[in-house]
Amino acid sequence: MSGRKQFDIGVALDQAMRVFWQRGYTDASLDVLGAAAGLGRGSIYGTFGGKDALFRQCLDRYAATYGAQYEEALAAHSDDPVRAIEAFLDVVLARIADPSVPTGCLIAQSAAQSAILGEESRGHVRTLLDIQRRRVRGALAAAPADPRVLDELAVFVVAINQSLAVLSRAGASDAELRSVARLARTTVADTLARAAAGEAAGD
């Protein structure tokens, strides 16, 4: 059929996403991206709008894939904020341990390179981090605590997520990563328990 693209855009995005994830934005040249996705430079520009636009589409694909898993884990424990956060971190650890994908996290990798990203891409990374924070904050909403405490905990959990990704890329062992996640869960539980006690004392 005339004018029909002779490649699967979803597959091309997945391959390009892996390149950005593994190499980072700077080292993901158009030639490397094209070789991985099976596309020429013209196809990259014609289909995706260039490297920056392709990068943002890869970020969105990554966020949609793992965001759905995060939401499922959090929703499964909507009545137990501590267990919800534990389940959230379990998804993070499972992704890190998955041998079929690069180590770390594409969003964490991109956030670390924010200084060299264009303004639109830099803002896109920030937006995705904000979405993650709001997702975690929603899972904490039912906890009997001051909203400011819950806001701080949401930022803390997102920071732990990003830290686990960075540590994994640096070669931290599974046991070390799980100890970080376990301490994070304990911190969330203890903070919420103290907050609940303070709320009760104020009644």
GUBA-694815 format. One record per residue (C-alpha): residue number from 1; residue in three letters; x, y, z. Coordinates in steps of 0.1 Angstrom, whole numbers, plus 5000, padded with zeros to 4 digits. Each point is the difference from the previous one (the first is absolute). Layout:
REM residues N
<lumro nr="NUM" rest="ala" x="X" y="Y" z="Z"/>
...
//
This chain:
REM residues 203
<lumro nr="1" rest="met" x="5000" y="5000" z="5000"/>
<lumro nr="2" rest="ser" x="5016" y="5033" z="4989"/>
<lumro nr="3" rest="gly" x="5012" y="5022" z="5028"/>
<lumro nr="4" rest="arg" x="4995" y="4974" z="5027"/>
<lumro nr="5" rest="lys" x="5029" y="4998" z="5025"/>
<lumro nr="6" rest="gln" x="5018" y="4966" z="4997"/>
<lumro nr="7" rest="phe" x="5009" y="4997" z="5036"/>
<lumro nr="8" rest="asp" x="4982" y="4996" z="5034"/>
<lumro nr="9" rest="ile" x="5001" y="5033" z="5018"/>
<lumro nr="10" rest="gly" x="4995" y="4983" z="5034"/>
<lumro nr="11" rest="val" x="5030" y="4977" z="4994"/>
<lumro nr="12" rest="ala" x="5021" y="5029" z="4988"/>
<lumro nr="13" rest="leu" x="4992" y="5020" z="5031"/>
<lumro nr="14" rest="asp" x="5008" y="4970" z="5023"/>
<lumro nr="15" rest="gln" x="5034" y="4996" z="4984"/>
<lumro nr="16" rest="ala" x="5007" y="5037" z="5001"/>
<lumro nr="17" rest="met" x="4989" y="5001" z="5037"/>
<lumro nr="18" rest="arg" x="5025" y="4973" z="5009"/>
<lumro nr="19" rest="val" x="5028" y="5020" z="4984"/>
<lumro nr="20" rest="phe" x="4991" y="5032" z="5020"/>
<lumro nr="21" rest="trp" x="4996" y="4978" z="5031"/>
<lumro nr="22" rest="gln" x="5033" y="4983" z="4996"/>
<lumro nr="23" rest="arg" x="5021" y="5028" z="4986"/>
<lumro nr="24" rest="gly" x="4984" y="5032" z="5012"/>
<lumro nr="25" rest="tyr" x="4989" y="5029" z="4978"/>
<lumro nr="26" rest="thr" x="5035" y="5012" z="4991"/>
<lumro nr="27" rest="asp" x="5014" y="4967" z="4988"/>
<lumro nr="28" rest="ala" x="4969" y="4990" z="4981"/>
<lumro nr="29" rest="ser" x="5010" y="5014" z="4966"/>
<lumro nr="30" rest="leu" x="4977" y="5000" z="4971"/>
<lumro nr="31" rest="asp" x="5021" y="4973" z="4984"/>
<lumro nr="32" rest="val" x="4998" y="4977" z="5030"/>
<lumro nr="33" rest="leu" x="4962" y="5007" z="5004"/>
<lumro nr="34" rest="gly" x="4995" y="4993" z="4963"/>
<lumro nr="35" rest="ala" x="5020" y="4968" z="5001"/>
<lumro nr="36" rest="ala" x="4980" y="4987" z="5030"/>
<lumro nr="37" rest="ala" x="4966" y="5010" z="4987"/>
<lumro nr="38" rest="gly" x="5008" y="4990" z="4964"/>
<lumro nr="39" rest="leu" x="4994" y="5035" z="4987"/>
<lumro nr="40" rest="gly" x="5020" y="5025" z="4980"/>
<lumro nr="41" rest="arg" x="5004" y="5036" z="5011"/>
<lumro nr="42" rest="gly" x="4973" y="5011" z="4976"/>
<lumro nr="43" rest="ser" x="4975" y="4975" z="5015"/>
<lumro nr="44" rest="ile" x="5008" y="5012" z="5036"/>
<lumro nr="45" rest="tyr" x="4993" y="5036" z="4990"/>
<lumro nr="46" rest="gly" x="4971" y="4992" z="4978"/>
<lumro nr="47" rest="thr" x="4983" y="4977" z="5026"/>
<lumro nr="48" rest="phe" x="5010" y="5013" z="5033"/>
<lumro nr="49" rest="gly" x="5012" y="5036" z="4993"/>
<lumro nr="50" rest="gly" x="5036" y="4996" z="5009"/>
<lumro nr="51" rest="lys" x="5021" y="4988" z="5030"/>
<lumro nr="52" rest="asp" x="4984" y="5023" z="5026"/>
<lumro nr="53" rest="ala" x="4965" y="4991" z="4990"/>
<lumro nr="54" rest="leu" x="5008" y="4963" z="4998"/>
<lumro nr="55" rest="phe" x="5016" y="5002" z="5035"/>
<lumro nr="56" rest="arg" x="4968" y="5015" z="5015"/>
<lumro nr="57" rest="gln" x="4979" y="4973" z="4983"/>
<lumro nr="58" rest="cys" x="5023" y="4973" z="5015"/>
<lumro nr="59" rest="leu" x="4996" y="5016" z="5034"/>
<lumro nr="60" rest="asp" x="4962" y="4999" z="4996"/>
<lumro nr="61" rest="arg" x="5002" y="4963" z="4989"/>
<lumro nr="62" rest="tyr" x="5021" y="4991" z="5030"/>
<lumro nr="63" rest="ala" x="4978" y="5020" z="5024"/>
<lumro nr="64" rest="ala" x="4969" y="4983" z="4987"/>
<lumro nr="65" rest="thr" x="5014" y="4965" z="5002"/>
<lumro nr="66" rest="tyr" x="5013" y="5003" z="5036"/>
<lumro nr="67" rest="gly" x="4975" y="5025" z="5011"/>
<lumro nr="68" rest="ala" x="4972" y="4975" z="4994"/>
<lumro nr="69" rest="gln" x="5019" y="4975" z="5022"/>
<lumro nr="70" rest="tyr" x="5005" y="5026" z="5028"/>
<lumro nr="71" rest="glu" x="4963" y="5009" z="4999"/>
<lumro nr="72" rest="glu" x="4989" y="4963" z="5002"/>
<lumro nr="73" rest="ala" x="5023" y="4994" z="5030"/>
<lumro nr="74" rest="leu" x="4988" y="5031" z="5018"/>
<lumro nr="75" rest="ala" x="4964" y="4993" z="4993"/>
<lumro nr="76" rest="ala" x="5002" y="4965" z="5013"/>
<lumro nr="77" rest="his" x="5006" y="5014" z="5035"/>
<lumro nr="78" rest="ser" x="4979" y="5031" z="5000"/>
<lumro nr="79" rest="asp" x="4990" y="4994" z="5036"/>
<lumro nr="80" rest="asp" x="5036" y="4996" z="5013"/>
<lumro nr="81" rest="pro" x="5024" y="5028" z="4990"/>
<lumro nr="82" rest="val" x="5031" y="4983" z="5014"/>
<lumro nr="83" rest="arg" x="4993" y="4968" z="4981"/>
<lumro nr="84" rest="ala" x="4992" y="5021" z="4969"/>
<lumro nr="85" rest="ile" x="5034" y="5016" z="5001"/>
<lumro nr="86" rest="glu" x="5017" y="4966" z="5006"/>
<lumro nr="87" rest="ala" x="4982" y="4987" z="4969"/>
<lumro nr="88" rest="phe" x="5011" y="5030" z="4980"/>
<lumro nr="89" rest="leu" x="5036" y="4994" z="5010"/>
<lumro nr="90" rest="asp" x="4996" y="4963" z="4991"/>
<lumro nr="91" rest="val" x="4992" y="5011" z="4964"/>
<lumro nr="92" rest="val" x="5031" y="5021" z="5000"/>
<lumro nr="93" rest="leu" x="5022" y="4972" z="5012"/>
<lumro nr="94" rest="ala" x="4984" y="4976" z="4975"/>
<lumro nr="95" rest="arg" x="5008" y="5023" z="4971"/>
<lumro nr="96" rest="ile" x="5035" y="5004" z="5012"/>
<lumro nr="97" rest="ala" x="5004" y="4962" z="5003"/>
<lumro nr="98" rest="asp" x="4985" y="4993" z="4965"/>
<lumro nr="99" rest="pro" x="5029" y="4988" z="4978"/>
<lumro nr="100" rest="ser" x="4981" y="5008" z="4968"/>
<lumro nr="101" rest="val" x="5002" y="5038" z="5005"/>
<lumro nr="102" rest="pro" x="5029" y="5024" z="5007"/>
<lumro nr="103" rest="thr" x="5009" y="5007" z="5036"/>
<lumro nr="104" rest="gly" x="4988" y="5030" z="5018"/>
<lumro nr="105" rest="cys" x="4971" y="5022" z="4989"/>
<lumro nr="106" rest="leu" x="4996" y="5021" z="4969"/>
<lumro nr="107" rest="ile" x="4984" y="5029" z="5019"/>
<lumro nr="108" rest="ala" x="5028" y="5000" z="5026"/>
<lumro nr="109" rest="gln" x="5026" y="4997" z="4972"/>
<lumro nr="110" rest="ser" x="4984" y="5030" z="4983"/>
<lumro nr="111" rest="ala" x="4996" y="5020" z="5032"/>
<lumro nr="112" rest="ala" x="5038" y="4996" z="5006"/>
<lumro nr="113" rest="gln" x="5006" y="5015" z="4965"/>
<lumro nr="114" rest="ser" x="4975" y="5029" z="5004"/>
<lumro nr="115" rest="ala" x="5027" y="5026" z="4996"/>
<lumro nr="116" rest="ile" x="5007" y="4990" z="4964"/>
<lumro nr="117" rest="leu" x="4964" y="4994" z="4990"/>
<lumro nr="118" rest="gly" x="4980" y="5026" z="4980"/>
<lumro nr="119" rest="glu" x="4975" y="5020" z="5020"/>
<lumro nr="120" rest="glu" x="4970" y="4980" z="4987"/>
<lumro nr="121" rest="ser" x="5016" y="4967" z="5008"/>
<lumro nr="122" rest="arg" x="5012" y="5011" z="5034"/>
<lumro nr="123" rest="gly" x="4965" y="5011" z="5008"/>
<lumro nr="124" rest="his" x="4986" y="4967" z="4988"/>
<lumro nr="125" rest="val" x="5023" y="4981" z="5024"/>
<lumro nr="126" rest="arg" x="4989" y="5023" z="5029"/>
<lumro nr="127" rest="thr" x="4963" y="4994" z="4990"/>
<lumro nr="128" rest="leu" x="5005" y="4962" z="5002"/>
<lumro nr="129" rest="leu" x="5016" y="5003" z="5034"/>
<lumro nr="130" rest="asp" x="4971" y="5021" z="5012"/>
<lumro nr="131" rest="ile" x="4975" y="4974" z="4987"/>
<lumro nr="132" rest="gln" x="5019" y="4974" z="5020"/>
<lumro nr="133" rest="arg" x="4999" y="5021" z="5031"/>
<lumro nr="134" rest="arg" x="4962" y="5007" z="4996"/>
<lumro nr="135" rest="arg" x="4994" y="4963" z="4995"/>
<lumro nr="136" rest="val" x="5018" y="4991" z="5032"/>
<lumro nr="137" rest="arg" x="4983" y="5029" z="5018"/>
<lumro nr="138" rest="gly" x="4967" y="4986" z="4990"/>
<lumro nr="139" rest="ala" x="5008" y="4967" z="5016"/>
<lumro nr="140" rest="leu" x="5008" y="5018" z="5033"/>
<lumro nr="141" rest="ala" x="4969" y="5022" z="5000"/>
<lumro nr="142" rest="ala" x="4980" y="4978" z="5024"/>
<lumro nr="143" rest="ala" x="5026" y="5000" z="5027"/>
<lumro nr="144" rest="pro" x="4991" y="5021" z="5031"/>
<lumro nr="145" rest="ala" x="5028" y="5025" z="4997"/>
<lumro nr="146" rest="asp" x="5005" y="5036" z="4993"/>
<lumro nr="147" rest="pro" x="5000" y="5006" z="4962"/>
<lumro nr="148" rest="arg" x="5035" y="5016" z="5002"/>
<lumro nr="149" rest="val" x="5013" y="4967" z="5015"/>
<lumro nr="150" rest="leu" x="4984" y="4980" z="4972"/>
<lumro nr="151" rest="asp" x="5015" y="5024" z="4974"/>
<lumro nr="152" rest="glu" x="5034" y="4995" z="5014"/>
<lumro nr="153" rest="leu" x="4997" y="4963" z="5001"/>
<lumro nr="154" rest="ala" x="4989" y="4999" z="4963"/>
<lumro nr="155" rest="val" x="5032" y="5019" z="4991"/>
<lumro nr="156" rest="phe" x="5020" y="4977" z="5022"/>
<lumro nr="157" rest="val" x="4986" y="4969" z="4983"/>
<lumro nr="158" rest="val" x="5007" y="5014" z="4965"/>
<lumro nr="159" rest="ala" x="5035" y="5008" z="5011"/>
<lumro nr="160" rest="ile" x="5005" y="4964" z="5012"/>
<lumro nr="161" rest="asn" x="4987" y="4987" z="4966"/>
<lumro nr="162" rest="gln" x="5025" y="5022" z="4982"/>
<lumro nr="163" rest="ser" x="5028" y="4991" z="5024"/>
<lumro nr="164" rest="leu" x="4994" y="4963" z="4995"/>
<lumro nr="165" rest="ala" x="5004" y="5005" z="4962"/>
<lumro nr="166" rest="val" x="5032" y="5019" z="5004"/>
<lumro nr="167" rest="leu" x="5014" y="4974" z="5024"/>
<lumro nr="168" rest="ser" x="4991" y="4972" z="4977"/>
<lumro nr="169" rest="arg" x="5019" y="5016" z="4972"/>
<lumro nr="170" rest="ala" x="5030" y="5003" z="5023"/>
<lumro nr="171" rest="gly" x="5000" y="4963" z="5006"/>
<lumro nr="172" rest="ala" x="4982" y="4998" z="5034"/>
<lumro nr="173" rest="ser" x="4989" y="4964" z="5008"/>
<lumro nr="174" rest="asp" x="4965" y="4989" z="5003"/>
<lumro nr="175" rest="ala" x="5004" y="4996" z="5037"/>
<lumro nr="176" rest="glu" x="5012" y="5036" z="5004"/>
<lumro nr="177" rest="leu" x="4971" y="5013" z="4979"/>
<lumro nr="178" rest="arg" x="4975" y="4980" z="5020"/>
<lumro nr="179" rest="ser" x="5015" y="5013" z="5033"/>
<lumro nr="180" rest="val" x="4995" y="5036" z="4987"/>
<lumro nr="181" rest="ala" x="4964" y="4992" z="4991"/>
<lumro nr="182" rest="arg" x="4994" y="4983" z="5033"/>
<lumro nr="183" rest="leu" x="5013" y="5030" z="5020"/>
<lumro nr="184" rest="ala" x="4979" y="5023" z="4978"/>
<lumro nr="185" rest="arg" x="4969" y="4980" z="5009"/>
<lumro nr="186" rest="thr" x="5009" y="5002" z="5037"/>
<lumro nr="187" rest="thr" x="5005" y="5038" z="4997"/>
<lumro nr="188" rest="val" x="4965" y="5004" z="4984"/>
<lumro nr="189" rest="ala" x="4984" y="4977" z="5026"/>
<lumro nr="190" rest="asp" x="5017" y="5018" z="5030"/>
<lumro nr="191" rest="thr" x="4992" y="5035" z="4986"/>
<lumro nr="192" rest="leu" x="4963" y="4991" z="4995"/>
<lumro nr="193" rest="ala" x="4998" y="4984" z="5034"/>
<lumro nr="194" rest="arg" x="5014" y="5031" z="5017"/>
<lumro nr="195" rest="ala" x="4977" y="5022" z="4980"/>
<lumro nr="196" rest="ala" x="4970" y="4979" z="5009"/>
<lumro nr="197" rest="ala" x="5010" y="5002" z="5037"/>
<lumro nr="198" rest="gly" x="5004" y="5037" z="4997"/>
<lumro nr="199" rest="glu" x="4966" y="5004" z="4984"/>
<lumro nr="200" rest="ala" x="4983" y="4978" z="5027"/>
<lumro nr="201" rest="ala" x="5017" y="5021" z="5027"/>
<lumro nr="202" rest="gly" x="4986" y="5031" z="4985"/>
<lumro nr="203" rest="asp" x="4964" y="4988" z="5000"/>
//
